[in-house]
């Protein structure tokens, strides 16, 4: 019986080999998938970032990659000077690439209101 299975396996192996281009088909399908899932979104993000940096101007409220919310006071080629605190006039010089996003007027007001509200005045906390 075992001998019969061995013969069937040998007959299947003697069959015609698949053409060489059948092996390339999966790789050729991966290339467009790679482009759609990796390269295209990366290009879109880069274009959005360059557009955002070109719109950066003095007195804009920004958030850095470190989470610092500040106001732009000076813009150079690769550096941006940020005013962190109005009362102490604290300033910070960072690279342009560290700016994560520019806050619009409404977003900046919301962030300032949240920063000024003390934790005890939070409406979600109930006293027990």
Secondary structure, 3 states (H helix, E strand, C coil): CHHHHHHHHHHHHCCCCCCCHHHHHHHHHHHHHHHHHHHHHHHHHHHHHHHHHHHCCCCCEEEECCCCEEEEEEECCCEEEEEEECCCCEEEEEEHHHEEEEECHHHHHHHHHHHHCCHHHCCCCCCC
